[in-house]
């Protein structure tokens, strides 16, 4: 069955929508198909990235077939639906209050780098890749939530679209979506060190509002986990030390870091992370291998 969303004008003069399926019957070659549908005109349209169309009605009763990208539709009642490739739109709201849409990033075009899941939710840390090479991929980090499918990512507020990297994600103890990431200050070959940032959004938010800088130094590989009603972020700071921040109410604050050396950062150690941060909600434990080969632990409550 092919998913179809019908958009029509109700008795109140406003646009409404419902989701359904297009019935298919067996065809001649063991496939499924519909009968022939007469069409008056056919046209193709390409929308630039970030495109929007404010309130309008359908120009005619029409079928809209999306080839790529994801569209977020909104009615005057602030109801939303998502139109993605493979989903057909039957637009019949040719009068009344109309609808609006905006083009949002398409999930599946990003590289997914990290995943965090609870019993009832899942988020993924991704990068909309602009360039790749000796230091992995660089681009626009994002956080994608999963329902029945993986949704369009909430993008990190980076200043340069080709310098973001190392996204990690979690769902904090209050249900907020948390993204930590890095953004390089300038190009550096064979180097993934950069300042560390975080963005936090409510569970129903469609975008991150701002970002918070956690460490302005050339740090390495941040990670984040839920802790109590918020979250905890840990990263490798310069001089083989740790950086730690705890989030409460959507804002991070610096927290005591473990004493003693953290994992050393050396050329050639990229993508070999000699530490792990685990949490059960009430406490978080950091385990790492120190430069002398010893295994060390630190705990937060």
N, C-alpha and C positions, 0 to 999 in steps of 0.2 A: 504494500500500500504506500502511496505517496502522500506525505503530509501537505495539507492545504489550510491556509488561514483566510477566512472570509472577512472582509471589511465592508460594512454597510451603514446607511443612515437610518437611525431609529425614529420612532414617532416623536421623540423629543428634539429632533433636528440635529442630533449629535452622532458622531461616528462611534460605532461599536465593532467588536471583533469576536470571532469564535474560531476555534481550531477543529479541524476535522481531517478526513482522509478521502482521497479520490479512489473510487471503486475501480478495480481492474478485473479484467476477465482473461482467460487463456487466449493467447494468440496462435498464429499458425506455426511458430517455431519454438514451441514450449516456453514462450515468454509470456508476460502479462502486459495488457494494454487496455486503453479506453477506445471508445468509438471515435470517429473523426469529429473534430470540433471546428465549425466554420469561424474564420477570422476575417475582419475587414482590412486591417493593416497590421504590419509587423515592423517594429523599429528596435534599434540597439542603442544603448546609452552607456557611457563610461563616466564614472564619478571620481573626481580627485580625492585622494586620501584626506579624511577629515571633513568631507562634504556634508552639508545639511540642507534641508528644505523646510522652511517655516510653514505655518498653517496653510493648508490648501485642500481642495477636494480632488478626487480622481477626475481627470479630463474626460473619461468615458469608462464604461464598464469594461474592465480589462484584466488580463492575466499577466502577472509580473513574475518572471523567472530570473532568479539571481544566479549568476555564474561564479562569482567570487566575492569575498568580503562579507561583512555582517552588518545589517541595518537594524537600528533600534527605532521602532515606531511608537508614537505616543498619541493618545486621544485627548480631547479637552478635559475628560474626567481623570487625567493623569494615569491612565492605564497603559501599560507598556507590553509590547510583544517583540520578539526578535525574529528577523527574517534572515536566514542563512542559506548557503547553497544547498539545493535539493528540496527546499520548501517552496511551495507555490503560493503566491498571493492572488486572491480574487478580490479586486478592488471595485466596490459598487457604491461607494459613498460619493456620488457625483453632486451632492447638494448638502447644505448644512454647515456645521462647524468645522468639519474636515479633520485632518490629522497632520502630524509633522514627523519627520524622520531625520536621523543622523547616521552617517557611516562610521562604524566603529571597527577597531582592529579585529581581524579574523583569527580565532584560535586555530592552532594547527600550523600557522605560518611561523610561529616562534619556536626557538629551541627551548624545551623544558629542561631545566637544570636541577630543580629541587621539588619535592612533594612533601606535604604534611597532611595527615589525616587523623580525624577523631572517629568515634563510633557513628557520628551523624553528618560529618562534613569533610570536605577535602579542598585543599588549595594547592596550587602549583606555582613555583617561581620560574619565570621564563625570561627570554631575551629576544626582542625583535632585532635580528642580527643585521647590522650595517656592514661590519667587516669581521674577518676572522683571519687567524694566522698563528704566529709564534706564541702568543699569550692567550689562546682560546678565542672566544667570540666577544665582540663588543657591540653595543647597541643600546636599545631602550629596555631596561628591566621592567618586569610587570608581575602582577599577581592575578592569577585566574582562579575563579571559584568553580566548583563542579556541582551541578545538579544532576539531571539525567545525562547531560553532556557537559564538557568543559566550556565555561563561558568566556566571553571576550575579556582580555586582561585589563586590569586597572593599571595604567602606566605610571611609573615612577617619574616625579618631576625633575628630570635631568636638565642641565643647561646645554649640554652637547649630546646630540642623539647618537654619536659614534664613540662615546667614551664610558658608557655605563656597563657594569659587569657584576658578576657574583651575587645574583639574587638568592635570598633565602626567605622562607615564608612560614607563618604559623597563624593559628587562630588563638587569640589570647583568652584568658580566663573569663572575660566578659563577652566573648563572641565576636570581637573586632578582628578585622583582617590586618595583619602586620607584615610589612615587607622591609627587609634590610638589604642594602646594596652598596655598591661603590661606584664612584665616578672619578676617572682619571683627570688630573689637572693639566696634563700635557701628554702627548704620545711618548711611550717608553717601550722599546723593543724588548721582548723576553721578560716582561715585568707585569705582574698582576697586583702590585701594591697601589693603594689609592685611599683617599679619605672615605670614611664610612658614614652612611646616611640611613635614615629610617622614615617610613611613611605609614600612617595608621588610618584605617577607614572603618566606619560603622558597617555592620553586616549587610545592610541594604544599600550602601553607597555605590554610586556608579563611577566614581573617580576619587583619586587621592586629592586632598586639598593642598597640603604643603608637604615639605620634607623637613626633617630635623637632622642637623649634623651631629653625629655621635663622636667622631674623632677627625680632626683636621689633618692629622699626620698621615704618612704613607703606611697604612695598615694593610692587613691581609685577611681575606676569607672570613667575613662575618657569618655568624649563624644565630638563629633565634628559636626560642621554645616558649610555651606558655608557663607562667609561674604565678600562682595565686590568682588574683583578679586581673592580672596583666600579663606581661611577658618579660623574658630576660634575653639580652643580646650579648654575645661574646665574640671577640675578634683578636687576632694576633697584632699587637702593637709593636713599634720599633724596639730594638735592643732586647729582643727575645722576652718581651713582657706581654701581659694581657690587658685588654680593654674590656670593661663590663658596664652595661647600663640596664636599668630595670624600668619597664614601662608600667605606668598606672594612669588610668583615665585618658589614654591616648597620647601621653607624653613620656619620653624617656628621661631618666636622670642617672647620672654617673653613680656607680656602686663600687664597693671595695673589690679590688682585683686580687686574684691568688698571689701569694708571695712565692718567690723563687722564679726561676726561668720558665718561660713557655717554650713551645717548639721553635727551633731556630728557623729563620727564613733565609734560604740560600738559593742561588741560581740552580735550576734543575729540579727543585722540589715542587714546582707548580703541579697542581692536581694530586699531590700526595699529602693528604691532610692527616697529620699525626695527632689528631685530637677528636673528641666527640662530646657533644652536649646532649644530655638526656633529661627529661622532666616527667614527673607524674602528676603535675598540677600543683601540689603542695610544696614540692622541693625540686631543685635542679642540681645535677651533678655534672661536672666537667672532668673528663679524663684525658690525659695527654702523655706523650712520650717526650721527656726532656732531652736536651742535647747529649747528656751523659748516658742515655739509654734507660734511665729509670722511669717507671710509670707513676704518675702523680694524679691526685684527685683533689677536687675542691667542691664544696657544697653550699648552696644558698637555699634559704627557706623564705 
